[in-house]
């Protein structure tokens, strides 16, 4: 069902008038927000850390509504992007700091571009390839496999090399390192631990689990680690390439990776705080939420009647939403 839904989305959105498509996706966002569904609740749980303990429910709800609209704009434009012309993409993009990234690439030094889940990262990938800089990225393996293959083919059609996060053997990390040593660009989303092996660092004053990959790759290859933030401004896409984060000092390799990752998250904090409505984080990030969710799953499993675990139906779609 998920595969069919995405297939239909790509087909219909490309053919529909732009104004109609945007209106439909905004209504979808508002419907989720009014229903206060699992995605909206997850977004609000994360936004409360950003807003601080003094934020009112009304402030949180207002920001989550803007956030859900931004999130659904991402999906609409993801479906629409293959039908957008090169001139449209280039004319609607405002980028700063890209000259430093391009200088590194021209000199033969690889770049690890680390991004939070902000704005439209598919658009940013398409935009940089239109500037003649190919990129390599990693995608979470979705279920069913046909849906993962559809997403991979879509991103490859935009000019990206896409490697699987899991299920691709041990070659993914090695391929990323080779691309960087060859002076290439690797783009990685870096504000949420998907594989369960991430580091715990401080994020908005609280422990959070994030991937160590960007810092580790910079340490191992000598590539420049450059945070990138994305946000919307009316009809425009904005891209900011921040200053390089040098690999931190430390007594051990793990300490250096952790300290570098912490500095990366500091940059993410500032970027997200400037454009909180464009932070599309509906999944757990903070350690206390991970622990709370795990305890809930354990209680639910203990109370589940025999034979229920193998059922499909709505639970399959719920798992897809959590993993998205």
PASEBA-1860 file (N, C-alpha, C; in nm, 3 decimals):
! residues 324
1> XXXXXXXX> 0.082/-0.121/0.000/0.000/0.000/0.000/0.086/0.126/0.000 ~ 0.194/0.122/0.079/0.283/0.239/0.082/0.347/0.261/-0.054 ~ 0.393/0.151/-0.117/0.455/0.162/-0.248/0.357/0.219/-0.349 ~ 0.232/0.169/-0.349/0.132/0.220/-0.441/0.101/0.367/-0.416 ~ 0.098/0.406/-0.289/0.068/0.546/-0.257/0.176/0.640/-0.311 ~ 0.303/0.601/-0.291/0.411/0.686/-0.342/0.411/0.688/-0.495 ~ 0.385/0.573/-0.557/0.381/0.567/-0.702/0.272/0.659/-0.756 ~ 0.155/0.654/-0.693/0.045/0.741/-0.736/0.080/0.887/-0.714
9> XXXXXXXX> 0.147/0.916/-0.601/0.186/1.053/-0.572/0.277/1.110/-0.679 ~ 0.380/1.035/-0.716/0.470/1.083/-0.820/0.397/1.104/-0.952 ~ 0.306/1.015/-0.985/0.236/1.027/-1.113/0.139/1.145/-1.115 ~ 0.059/1.159/-1.009/-0.046/1.261/-1.010/0.008/1.402/-0.989 ~ 0.105/1.416/-0.897/0.154/1.550/-0.865/0.223/1.612/-0.985 ~ 0.292/1.532/-1.063/0.360/1.587/-1.180/0.261/1.643/-1.282 ~ 0.142/1.586/-1.285/0.044/1.626/-1.387/-0.052/1.735/-1.339 ~ -0.069/1.747/-1.208/-0.165/1.844/-1.155/-0.110/1.986/-1.164
17> XXXXXXXX> -0.197/2.087/-1.177/-0.150/2.227/-1.170/-0.080/2.251/-1.036 ~ 0.025/2.330/-1.039/0.107/2.352/-0.919/0.025/2.409/-0.805 ~ -0.061/2.505/-0.833/-0.140/2.569/-0.726/-0.235/2.468/-0.662 ~ -0.291/2.379/-0.742/-0.381/2.278/-0.688/-0.305/2.180/-0.600 ~ -0.192/2.133/-0.648/-0.113/2.039/-0.572/-0.070/2.094/-0.438 ~ -0.023/2.218/-0.436/0.020/2.278/-0.310/-0.096/2.293/-0.213 ~ -0.212/2.331/-0.264/-0.330/2.346/-0.178/-0.371/2.212/-0.117 ~ -0.365/2.107/-0.196/-0.402/1.974/-0.146/-0.308/1.930/-0.036
25> XXXXXXXX> -0.179/1.948/-0.055/-0.082/1.904/0.046/-0.090/1.990/0.172 ~ -0.124/2.117/0.158/-0.143/2.198/0.278/-0.265/2.151/0.356 ~ -0.370/2.112/0.286/-0.488/2.059/0.355/-0.455/1.928/0.425 ~ -0.373/1.845/0.363/-0.331/1.721/0.428/-0.255/1.751/0.557 ~ -0.167/1.852/0.551/-0.092/1.891/0.670/-0.186/1.939/0.781 ~ -0.283/2.022/0.744/-0.376/2.076/0.844/-0.463/1.966/0.902 ~ -0.499/1.868/0.821/-0.580/1.758/0.873/-0.502/1.676/0.976 ~ -0.375/1.648/0.947/-0.292/1.576/1.044/-0.275/1.657/1.171
33> XXXXXXXX> -0.257/1.787/1.154/-0.235/1.874/1.271/-0.360/1.880/1.358 ~ -0.476/1.896/1.295/-0.600/1.903/1.374/-0.629/1.770/1.444 ~ -0.599/1.660/1.376/-0.621/1.528/1.437/-0.520/1.499/1.547 ~ -0.413/1.578/1.552/-0.306/1.558/1.650/-0.258/1.413/1.644 ~ -0.226/1.370/1.521/-0.187/1.231/1.499/-0.045/1.206/1.550 ~ 0.002/1.083/1.530/0.131/1.043/1.586/0.245/1.130/1.534 ~ 0.240/1.165/1.404/0.345/1.249/1.349/0.347/1.387/1.412 ~ 0.231/1.447/1.427/0.223/1.580/1.488/0.269/1.576/1.633
41> XXXXXXXX> 0.228/1.473/1.706/0.272/1.461/1.845/0.423/1.444/1.855 ~ 0.480/1.367/1.763/0.625/1.350/1.763/0.698/1.480/1.733 ~ 0.644/1.556/1.638/0.705/1.686/1.606/0.699/1.778/1.727 ~ 0.584/1.785/1.791/0.569/1.874/1.907/0.661/1.832/2.021 ~ 0.680/1.704/2.038/0.769/1.656/2.143/0.910/1.708/2.123 ~ 0.954/1.712/1.998/1.087/1.765/1.970/1.092/1.918/1.977 ~ 0.986/1.983/1.929/0.985/2.129/1.928/0.984/2.187/2.070 ~ 0.928/2.114/2.166/0.926/2.165/2.304/1.067/2.182/2.357
49> XXXXXXXX> 1.161/2.098/2.313/1.300/2.114/2.358/1.358/2.244/2.302 ~ 1.321/2.275/2.180/1.369/2.397/2.118/1.308/2.521/2.182 ~ 1.178/2.515/2.210/1.107/2.631/2.265/1.141/2.654/2.412 ~ 1.176/2.548/2.483/1.210/2.563/2.624/1.091/2.540/2.714 ~ 1.117/2.525/2.844/1.010/2.491/2.939/0.904/2.599/2.955 ~ 0.936/2.723/2.918/0.840/2.832/2.934/0.738/2.843/2.823 ~ 0.751/2.760/2.720/0.658/2.769/2.606/0.519/2.722/2.644 ~ 0.419/2.790/2.596/0.281/2.750/2.622/0.236/2.646/2.520
57> XXXXXXXX> 0.126/2.579/2.550/0.070/2.483/2.456/0.030/2.553/2.325 ~ -0.019/2.675/2.337/-0.061/2.749/2.218/0.060/2.778/2.128 ~ 0.173/2.815/2.188/0.294/2.840/2.109/0.343/2.713/2.040 ~ 0.340/2.603/2.114/0.384/2.476/2.056/0.294/2.434/1.942 ~ 0.163/2.449/1.962/0.068/2.410/1.859/0.080/2.498/1.734 ~ 0.102/2.627/1.753/0.118/2.716/1.638/0.241/2.679/1.557 ~ 0.351/2.648/1.628/0.473/2.612/1.557/0.459/2.476/1.490 ~ 0.390/2.383/1.554/0.375/2.251/1.493/0.287/2.259/1.368
65> XXXXXXXX> 0.191/2.350/1.366/0.110/2.365/1.245/0.196/2.413/1.129 ~ 0.278/2.514/1.155/0.369/2.562/1.051/0.466/2.451/1.011 ~ 0.510/2.371/1.110/0.602/2.263/1.082/0.541/2.154/0.996 ~ 0.415/2.119/1.022/0.350/2.017/0.941/0.327/2.067/0.799 ~ 0.297/2.195/0.783/0.281/2.250/0.649/0.414/2.247/0.574 ~ 0.521/2.280/0.643/0.653/2.274/0.580/0.690/2.132/0.543 ~ 0.658/2.038/0.632/0.687/1.897/0.608/0.613/1.845/0.485 ~ 0.486/1.879/0.473/0.409/1.835/0.357/0.451/1.910/0.231
73> XXXXXXXX> 0.502/2.031/0.246/0.559/2.099/0.129/0.679/2.020/0.078 ~ 0.760/1.968/0.171/0.873/1.886/0.128/0.824/1.769/0.044 ~ 0.720/1.698/0.090/0.671/1.583/0.016/0.614/1.624/-0.119 ~ 0.539/1.734/-0.121/0.483/1.779/-0.248/0.595/1.808/-0.348 ~ 0.697/1.883/-0.303/0.805/1.919/-0.394/0.892/1.800/-0.429 ~ 0.901/1.702/-0.340/0.973/1.580/-0.373/0.905/1.509/-0.489 ~ 0.770/1.499/-0.483/0.697/1.437/-0.593/0.707/1.520/-0.721 ~ 0.710/1.651/-0.706/0.706/1.742/-0.821/0.844/1.763/-0.884
81> XXXXXXXX> 0.950/1.743/-0.808/1.085/1.783/-0.849/1.125/1.728/-0.985 ~ 1.099/1.601/-1.018/1.141/1.552/-1.150/1.077/1.627/-1.267 ~ 0.962/1.691/-1.242/0.894/1.764/-1.349/0.935/1.911/-1.353 ~ 1.012/1.957/-1.255/1.058/2.095/-1.254/1.177/2.109/-1.349 ~ 1.178/2.214/-1.426/1.289/2.237/-1.516/1.414/2.284/-1.444 ~ 1.530/2.266/-1.507/1.656/2.309/-1.446/1.655/2.459/-1.416 ~ 1.603/2.537/-1.508/1.600/2.683/-1.489/1.516/2.720/-1.368 ~ 1.403/2.652/-1.350/1.315/2.680/-1.235/1.389/2.652/-1.105
89> XXXXXXXX> 1.457/2.537/-1.097/1.530/2.500/-0.975/1.640/2.601/-0.946 ~ 1.715/2.640/-1.047/1.826/2.733/-1.027/1.776/2.872/-0.989 ~ 1.669/2.918/-1.053/1.619/3.053/-1.028/1.555/3.066/-0.890 ~ 1.499/2.957/-0.835/1.429/2.964/-0.708/1.521/2.929/-0.589 ~ 1.650/2.916/-0.612/1.743/2.876/-0.506/1.835/2.992/-0.468 ~ 1.847/3.014/-0.339/1.941/3.114/-0.285/2.042/3.041/-0.198 ~ 2.168/3.049/-0.236/2.272/2.974/-0.166/2.382/3.067/-0.118 ~ 2.432/3.041/0.004/2.545/3.114/0.059/2.648/3.014/0.108
97> XXXXXXXX> 2.774/3.051/0.097/2.883/2.966/0.144/2.921/2.855/0.049 ~ 2.852/2.845/-0.064/2.879/2.735/-0.156/3.016/2.750/-0.221 ~ 3.068/2.872/-0.229/3.196/2.894/-0.294/3.310/2.822/-0.222 ~ 3.303/2.814/-0.090/3.408/2.746/-0.013/3.402/2.596/-0.041 ~ 3.281/2.541/-0.043/3.265/2.399/-0.074/3.319/2.369/-0.214 ~ 3.285/2.452/-0.310/3.333/2.432/-0.447/3.485/2.442/-0.454 ~ 3.543/2.530/-0.376/3.689/2.545/-0.375/3.757/2.416/-0.327 ~ 3.700/2.356/-0.221/3.756/2.230/-0.173/3.749/2.122/-0.281
105> XXXXXXXX> 3.635/2.112/-0.347/3.616/2.009/-0.449/3.713/2.032/-0.565 ~ 3.729/2.157/-0.608/3.820/2.186/-0.718/3.965/2.154/-0.683 ~ 4.000/2.171/-0.555/4.137/2.144/-0.512/4.164/1.995/-0.492 ~ 4.059/1.913/-0.500/4.076/1.770/-0.481/4.053/1.722/-0.340 ~ 4.008/1.810/-0.252/3.978/1.770/-0.115/3.830/1.737/-0.105 ~ 3.799/1.620/-0.053/3.661/1.581/-0.038/3.589/1.663/0.068 ~ 3.456/1.662/0.059/3.372/1.736/0.155/3.262/1.643/0.206 ~ 3.247/1.639/0.339/3.132/1.575/0.402/3.033/1.686/0.435
113> XXXXXXXX> 2.923/1.692/0.362/2.817/1.789/0.392/2.717/1.722/0.486 ~ 2.708/1.772/0.609/2.620/1.714/0.710/2.498/1.803/0.727 ~ 2.380/1.745/0.716/2.256/1.822/0.717/2.162/1.773/0.825 ~ 2.090/1.865/0.889/1.973/1.823/0.967/1.854/1.803/0.874 ~ 1.748/1.743/0.925/1.627/1.723/0.844/1.552/1.857/0.833 ~ 1.605/1.944/0.749/1.545/2.076/0.729/1.514/2.097/0.582 ~ 1.411/2.178/0.556/1.382/2.220/0.419/1.363/2.102/0.326 ~ 1.428/2.109/0.211/1.413/2.005/0.109/1.552/1.957/0.067
121> XXXXXXXX> 1.597/1.847/0.126/1.731/1.797/0.098/1.739/1.731/-0.039 ~ 1.628/1.681/-0.092/1.629/1.629/-0.229/1.654/1.742/-0.328 ~ 1.588/1.854/-0.306/1.612/1.969/-0.393/1.757/2.014/-0.384 ~ 1.813/2.020/-0.263/1.951/2.065/-0.248/2.046/1.973/-0.324 ~ 2.018/1.842/-0.320/2.101/1.750/-0.395/2.090/1.772/-0.545 ~ 1.967/1.793/-0.593/1.948/1.819/-0.736/2.017/1.949/-0.775 ~ 2.007/2.051/-0.690/2.067/2.182/-0.721/2.218/2.172/-0.733 ~ 2.284/2.103/-0.642/2.430/2.097/-0.646/2.478/2.017/-0.766
129> XXXXXXXX> 2.402/1.915/-0.805/2.442/1.840/-0.925/2.427/1.925/-1.051 ~ 2.328/2.015/-1.051/2.314/2.106/-1.164/2.431/2.202/-1.175 ~ 2.503/2.220/-1.064/2.624/2.302/-1.064/2.747/2.221/-1.102 ~ 2.727/2.099/-1.145/2.837/2.019/-1.193/2.914/1.945/-1.085 ~ 2.856/1.934/-0.964/2.922/1.862/-0.855/2.840/1.738/-0.823 ~ 2.882/1.621/-0.866/2.809/1.499/-0.831/2.823/1.470/-0.683 ~ 2.727/1.398/-0.627/2.733/1.368/-0.484/2.696/1.223/-0.460 ~ 2.740/1.175/-0.345/2.706/1.042/-0.297/2.634/1.057/-0.164
137> XXXXXXXX> 2.528/0.983/-0.146/2.452/0.990/-0.021/2.411/0.850/0.021 ~ 2.352/0.842/0.138/2.308/0.715/0.195/2.160/0.725/0.223 ~ 2.086/0.620/0.192/1.941/0.618/0.214/1.904/0.503/0.306 ~ 1.812/0.531/0.397/1.759/0.426/0.484/1.679/0.328/0.400 ~ 1.700/0.200/0.425/1.628/0.098/0.350/1.485/0.089/0.403 ~ 1.389/0.124/0.315/1.248/0.122/0.352/1.188/-0.014/0.320 ~ 1.075/-0.040/0.380/0.998/-0.159/0.347/0.865/-0.116/0.285 ~ 0.818/-0.184/0.180/0.880/-0.298/0.115/1.001/-0.259/0.030
145> XXXXXXXX> 1.076/-0.358/-0.017/1.196/-0.332/-0.096/1.164/-0.252/-0.221 ~ 1.047/-0.275/-0.280/1.010/-0.201/-0.401/1.002/-0.051/-0.375 ~ 0.961/-0.011/-0.253/0.955/0.131/-0.220/1.095/0.189/-0.208 ~ 1.186/0.113/-0.146/1.326/0.158/-0.136/1.385/0.175/-0.276 ~ 1.359/0.080/-0.364/1.412/0.089/-0.500/1.353/0.209/-0.574 ~ 1.227/0.240/-0.545/1.164/0.355/-0.610/1.230/0.485/-0.565 ~ 1.255/0.498/-0.434/1.323/0.617/-0.383/1.465/0.626/-0.439 ~ 1.534/0.514/-0.445/1.670/0.514/-0.497/1.673/0.559/-0.643
153> XXXXXXXX> 1.583/0.503/-0.723/1.578/0.540/-0.864/1.544/0.688/-0.880 ~ 1.454/0.737/-0.796/1.415/0.879/-0.802/1.536/0.968/-0.776 ~ 1.612/0.940/-0.669/1.726/1.025/-0.635/1.838/1.010/-0.737 ~ 1.855/0.891/-0.790/1.956/0.874/-0.894/1.918/0.950/-1.021 ~ 1.787/0.963/-1.047/1.743/1.040/-1.164/1.776/1.187/-1.150 ~ 1.796/1.232/-1.025/1.834/1.371/-1.000/1.985/1.391/-1.003 ~ 2.059/1.283/-1.026/2.204/1.294/-1.038/2.283/1.250/-0.917 ~ 2.218/1.185/-0.820/2.287/1.142/-0.698/2.325/0.995/-0.706
161> XXXXXXXX> 2.436/0.961/-0.642/2.470/0.822/-0.619/2.415/0.785/-0.481 ~ 2.332/0.681/-0.474/2.263/0.647/-0.350/2.309/0.509/-0.304 ~ 2.359/0.503/-0.180/2.403/0.378/-0.119/2.307/0.340/-0.007 ~ 2.282/0.211/0.015/2.191/0.171/0.123/2.257/0.183/0.260 ~ 2.180/0.232/0.358/2.232/0.241/0.494/2.254/0.103/0.554 ~ 2.162/0.011/0.526/2.174/-0.126/0.576/2.145/-0.222/0.462 ~ 2.190/-0.345/0.478/2.161/-0.447/0.378/2.249/-0.441/0.256 ~ 2.349/-0.353/0.257/2.438/-0.343/0.142/2.574/-0.402/0.169
169> XXXXXXXX> 2.584/-0.482/0.276/2.713/-0.539/0.311/2.800/-0.435/0.380 ~ 2.929/-0.461/0.385/3.023/-0.371/0.453/3.080/-0.267/0.359 ~ 3.029/-0.262/0.235/3.091/-0.176/0.136/3.049/-0.032/0.140 ~ 2.939/0.003/0.210/2.890/0.141/0.205/2.991/0.239/0.263 ~ 3.043/0.211/0.382/3.139/0.302/0.445/3.266/0.312/0.360 ~ 3.311/0.199/0.308/3.430/0.200/0.224/3.410/0.282/0.098 ~ 3.293/0.273/0.038/3.264/0.351/-0.082/3.262/0.500/-0.051 ~ 3.201/0.538/0.062/3.200/0.679/0.101/3.342/0.730/0.120
177> XXXXXXXX> 3.426/0.652/0.187/3.564/0.694/0.210/3.639/0.710/0.078 ~ 3.618/0.619/-0.016/3.685/0.631/-0.146/3.640/0.756/-0.220 ~ 3.509/0.785/-0.215/3.461/0.905/-0.283/3.526/1.030/-0.224 ~ 3.542/1.033/-0.093/3.602/1.149/-0.028/3.751/1.160/-0.059 ~ 3.821/1.048/-0.056/3.965/1.052/-0.087/3.990/1.089/-0.233 ~ 3.890/1.064/-0.318/3.900/1.104/-0.459/3.857/1.250/-0.480 ~ 3.826/1.320/-0.370/3.789/1.460/-0.381/3.642/1.484/-0.409 ~ 3.556/1.388/-0.373/3.415/1.400/-0.401/3.335/1.459/-0.287
185> XXXXXXXX> 3.205/1.472/-0.311/3.111/1.528/-0.213/3.022/1.416/-0.160 ~ 3.017/1.404/-0.029/2.928/1.309/0.038/2.831/1.389/0.124 ~ 2.701/1.366/0.106/2.598/1.438/0.181/2.525/1.340/0.272 ~ 2.518/1.374/0.402/2.459/1.284/0.500/2.367/1.360/0.594 ~ 2.246/1.309/0.615/2.158/1.361/0.719/2.214/1.317/0.854 ~ 2.224/1.409/0.949/2.306/1.380/1.067/2.245/1.423/1.199 ~ 2.113/1.438/1.207/2.054/1.481/1.334/1.963/1.375/1.396 ~ 1.969/1.250/1.346/1.888/1.143/1.404/1.959/1.011/1.386
193> XXXXXXXX> 1.968/0.933/1.493/2.029/0.801/1.488/1.926/0.700/1.438 ~ 1.951/0.643/1.321/1.859/0.547/1.262/1.900/0.404/1.297 ~ 2.031/0.376/1.293/2.077/0.239/1.310/2.090/0.191/1.452 ~ 2.074/0.282/1.550/2.086/0.242/1.690/2.228/0.233/1.740 ~ 2.323/0.284/1.664/2.464/0.279/1.705/2.524/0.418/1.720 ~ 2.440/0.521/1.727/2.490/0.657/1.730/2.547/0.699/1.864 ~ 2.604/0.818/1.864/2.660/0.877/1.984/2.554/0.955/2.060 ~ 2.573/0.968/2.191/2.488/1.058/2.268/2.564/1.187/2.291
201> XXXXXXXX> 2.507/1.298/2.245/2.565/1.430/2.264/2.457/1.522/2.319 ~ 2.494/1.643/2.351/2.397/1.740/2.402/2.334/1.814/2.285 ~ 2.202/1.825/2.288/2.126/1.889/2.181/2.012/1.964/2.245 ~ 2.013/2.096/2.233/1.914/2.181/2.299/1.908/2.150/2.449 ~ 2.025/2.133/2.508/2.036/2.116/2.652/2.000/1.980/2.705 ~ 1.988/1.880/2.617/1.946/1.747/2.659/2.021/1.642/2.579 ~ 2.035/1.522/2.636/2.102/1.415/2.565/2.023/1.371/2.443 ~ 2.094/1.351/2.331/2.030/1.308/2.207/2.123/1.211/2.136
209> XXXXXXXX> 2.065/1.122/2.059/2.141/1.022/1.986/2.149/1.060/1.838 ~ 2.270/1.071/1.789/2.293/1.113/1.651/2.403/1.026/1.590 ~ 2.411/1.020/1.458/2.512/0.936/1.394/2.653/0.994/1.407 ~ 2.750/0.906/1.416/2.890/0.946/1.426/2.958/0.949/1.289 ~ 2.887/0.902/1.185/2.947/0.886/1.053/3.015/1.009/0.995 ~ 2.950/1.128/0.994/3.014/1.244/0.934/3.149/1.277/0.997 ~ 3.155/1.280/1.130/3.281/1.311/1.198/3.385/1.203/1.174 ~ 3.343/1.077/1.178/3.437/0.966/1.157/3.495/0.970/1.016
217> XXXXXXXX> 3.412/0.999/0.917/3.462/1.006/0.780/3.561/1.122/0.762 ~ 3.531/1.236/0.824/3.624/1.349/0.816/3.758/1.314/0.880 ~ 3.753/1.245/0.994/3.875/1.205/1.063/3.955/1.105/0.981 ~ 3.887/1.009/0.920/3.955/0.900/0.850/4.011/0.942/0.715 ~ 3.948/1.041/0.651/3.987/1.074/0.513/4.051/1.211/0.497 ~ 4.042/1.296/0.599/4.092/1.432/0.585/3.997/1.524/0.510 ~ 3.876/1.478/0.483/3.777/1.562/0.414/3.730/1.674/0.504 ~ 3.680/1.781/0.443/3.625/1.893/0.519/3.484/1.859/0.565
225> XXXXXXXX> 3.458/1.876/0.694/3.324/1.855/0.748/3.252/1.989/0.750 ~ 3.148/2.001/0.668/3.079/2.129/0.651/2.930/2.111/0.677 ~ 2.877/2.174/0.783/2.732/2.169/0.806/2.658/2.247/0.697 ~ 2.540/2.199/0.663/2.455/2.266/0.564/2.315/2.274/0.620 ~ 2.256/2.393/0.619/2.118/2.410/0.664/2.030/2.454/0.548 ~ 1.904/2.413/0.552/1.809/2.437/0.444/1.681/2.493/0.503 ~ 1.619/2.587/0.434/1.490/2.638/0.480/1.416/2.703/0.364 ~ 1.288/2.729/0.388/1.203/2.792/0.289/1.188/2.942/0.320
233> XXXXXXXX> 1.174/3.019/0.214/1.143/3.161/0.227/1.046/3.196/0.114 ~ 0.915/3.184/0.145/0.816/3.205/0.040/0.836/3.100/-0.069 ~ 0.848/3.143/-0.194/0.864/3.046/-0.303/1.007/2.996/-0.320 ~ 1.100/3.047/-0.238/1.242/3.017/-0.257/1.291/2.906/-0.165 ~ 1.391/2.832/-0.216/1.468/2.737/-0.136/1.597/2.806/-0.093 ~ 1.633/2.790/0.031/1.757/2.850/0.081/1.854/2.741/0.125 ~ 1.979/2.760/0.088/2.087/2.669/0.125/2.200/2.751/0.186 ~ 2.242/2.711/0.306/2.357/2.777/0.367/2.462/2.673/0.399
241> XXXXXXXX> 2.580/2.690/0.341/2.694/2.605/0.376/2.772/2.678/0.485 ~ 2.776/2.619/0.603/2.842/2.682/0.716/2.993/2.658/0.710 ~ 3.066/2.727/0.796/3.211/2.710/0.799/3.249/2.567/0.837 ~ 3.364/2.526/0.788/3.413/2.391/0.817/3.431/2.371/0.968 ~ 3.398/2.253/1.014/3.423/2.214/1.153/3.550/2.131/1.156 ~ 3.659/2.182/1.212/3.781/2.102/1.217/3.760/1.979/1.307 ~ 3.828/1.872/1.275/3.822/1.754/1.360/3.882/1.790/1.496 ~ 3.809/1.762/1.602/3.849/1.803/1.737/3.967/1.721/1.787
249> XXXXXXXX> 4.036/1.778/1.884/4.143/1.707/1.952/4.083/1.611/2.055 ~ 4.162/1.516/2.097/4.116/1.422/2.198/4.221/1.315/2.224 ~ 4.210/1.252/2.339/4.308/1.150/2.375/4.292/1.024/2.293 ~ 4.169/0.995/2.248/4.141/0.875/2.171/4.062/0.912/2.046 ~ 4.057/0.816/1.953/3.981/0.839/1.831/3.833/0.861/1.863 ~ 3.776/0.778/1.951/3.634/0.791/1.985/3.606/0.926/2.049 ~ 3.699/0.975/2.130/3.680/1.106/2.192/3.682/1.216/2.087 ~ 3.769/1.204/1.987/3.775/1.304/1.881/3.646/1.304/1.798
257> XXXXXXXX> 3.596/1.186/1.769/3.471/1.176/1.693/3.356/1.236/1.772 ~ 3.349/1.205/1.901/3.241/1.257/1.985/3.247/1.410/1.994 ~ 3.367/1.463/2.019/3.381/1.609/2.032/3.349/1.681/1.902 ~ 3.388/1.622/1.789/3.357/1.682/1.660/3.207/1.678/1.633 ~ 3.144/1.567/1.666/2.999/1.554/1.649/2.926/1.656/1.735 ~ 2.976/1.679/1.856/2.912/1.778/1.943/2.918/1.917/1.881 ~ 3.031/1.952/1.821/3.042/2.083/1.755/2.947/2.092/1.635 ~ 2.932/1.983/1.565/2.837/1.981/1.453/2.696/2.007/1.502
265> XXXXXXXX> 2.658/1.945/1.612/2.522/1.965/1.665/2.502/2.107/1.716 ~ 2.607/2.172/1.760/2.595/2.313/1.801/2.554/2.398/1.681 ~ 2.613/2.371/1.566/2.574/2.446/1.446/2.430/2.415/1.409 ~ 2.391/2.288/1.418/2.252/2.251/1.390/2.156/2.324/1.483 ~ 2.191/2.336/1.610/2.104/2.407/1.705/2.074/2.548/1.657 ~ 2.179/2.620/1.617/2.159/2.757/1.572/2.075/2.766/1.447 ~ 2.100/2.675/1.352/2.025/2.678/1.226/1.879/2.643/1.248 ~ 1.852/2.542/1.330/1.714/2.503/1.357/1.641/2.611/1.435
273> XXXXXXXX> 1.709/2.674/1.530/1.647/2.780/1.609/1.607/2.899/1.521 ~ 1.681/2.925/1.415/1.647/3.035/1.324/1.526/3.002/1.237 ~ 1.507/2.874/1.205/1.397/2.834/1.117/1.332/2.707/1.172 ~ 1.273/2.715/1.291/1.221/2.593/1.355/1.107/2.528/1.280 ~ 1.030/2.606/1.206/0.916/2.548/1.134/0.961/2.457/1.020 ~ 1.088/2.470/0.979/1.138/2.389/0.868/1.223/2.271/0.916 ~ 1.219/2.241/1.046/1.286/2.122/1.099/1.185/2.008/1.096 ~ 1.205/1.916/1.006/1.108/1.808/0.983/1.146/1.685/1.064
281> XXXXXXXX> 1.136/1.696/1.193/1.177/1.587/1.280/1.056/1.537/1.359 ~ 0.993/1.434/1.306/0.875/1.375/1.370/0.912/1.252/1.452 ~ 1.035/1.202/1.436/1.078/1.080/1.503/1.156/1.113/1.630 ~ 1.175/1.015/1.719/1.250/1.040/1.843/1.396/1.076/1.813 ~ 1.445/1.176/1.883/1.584/1.217/1.875/1.649/1.211/2.012 ~ 1.576/1.255/2.113/1.632/1.271/2.246/1.630/1.137/2.321 ~ 1.735/1.116/2.399/1.754/0.986/2.465/1.637/0.950/2.555 ~ 1.584/1.047/2.628/1.472/1.017/2.717/1.350/0.970/2.639
289> XXXXXXXX> 1.329/1.022/2.518/1.217/0.977/2.435/1.241/0.836/2.385 ~ 1.365/0.805/2.347/1.396/0.669/2.305/1.364/0.570/2.417 ~ 1.405/0.604/2.539/1.382/0.513/2.652/1.232/0.500/2.681 ~ 1.161/0.610/2.675/1.018/0.608/2.702/0.945/0.524/2.596 ~ 0.982/0.542/2.470/0.918/0.466/2.363/0.949/0.317/2.374 ~ 1.072/0.285/2.412/1.107/0.144/2.426/1.027/0.079/2.538 ~ 1.010/0.152/2.648/0.931/0.098/2.759/0.786/0.076/2.716 ~ 0.732/0.167/2.636/0.594/0.152/2.588/0.581/0.031/2.497
297> XXXXXXXX> 0.680/0.011/2.410/0.676/-0.106/2.320/0.683/-0.236/2.400 ~ 0.767/-0.237/2.502/0.778/-0.358/2.585/0.648/-0.388/2.658 ~ 0.583/-0.284/2.709/0.454/-0.305/2.777/0.349/-0.353/2.678 ~ 0.349/-0.297/2.558/0.251/-0.338/2.457/0.274/-0.482/2.414 ~ 0.402/-0.521/2.398/0.433/-0.658/2.359/0.391/-0.757/2.466 ~ 0.409/-0.718/2.593/0.372/-0.808/2.703/0.221/-0.826/2.710 ~ 0.146/-0.723/2.670/0.000/-0.731/2.677/-0.063/-0.785/2.551 ~ 0.018/-0.809/2.446/-0.036/-0.852/2.318/-0.080/-0.998/2.326
305> XXXXXXXX> -0.200/-1.031/2.274/-0.247/-1.170/2.277/-0.165/-1.258/2.184 ~ -0.156/-1.386/2.210/-0.079/-1.477/2.125/-0.127/-1.470/1.980 ~ -0.030/-1.471/1.889/-0.062/-1.470/1.746/-0.080/-1.334/1.686 ~ -0.088/-1.228/1.768/-0.115/-1.094/1.713/0.007/-1.035/1.646 ~ 0.127/-1.078/1.685/0.249/-1.014/1.636/0.267/-1.030/1.486 ~ 0.208/-1.134/1.428/0.229/-1.157/1.285/0.131/-1.086/1.196 ~ 0.039/-1.012/1.251/-0.061/-0.947/1.168/-0.004/-0.826/1.095 ~ -0.059/-0.795/0.980/-0.013/-0.679/0.904/-0.107/-0.564/0.924
313> XXXXXXXX> -0.166/-0.517/0.813/-0.265/-0.410/0.819/-0.206/-0.278/0.859 ~ -0.279/-0.205/0.945/-0.241/-0.069/0.979/-0.106/-0.063/1.046 ~ -0.069/-0.165/1.122/0.060/-0.163/1.190/0.175/-0.148/1.093 ~ 0.163/-0.207/0.973/0.269/-0.194/0.874/0.288/-0.049/0.834 ~ 0.178/0.024/0.812/0.188/0.165/0.775/0.241/0.247/0.889 ~ 0.205/0.213/1.013/0.256/0.287/1.127/0.406/0.272/1.137 ~ 0.458/0.149/1.112/0.602/0.130/1.117/0.670/0.211/1.008 ~ 0.608/0.218/0.890/0.666/0.297/0.782/0.673/0.444/0.820
321> XXXX> 0.569/0.495/0.886/0.569/0.635/0.928/0.681/0.661/1.030 ~ 0.701/0.568/1.123/0.805/0.587/1.222/0.944/0.586/1.158 ~ 0.960/0.508/1.051/1.091/0.494/0.989/1.118/0.597/0.882 ~ 1.018/0.676/0.844/1.030/0.765/0.729/1.131/0.875/0.748
END
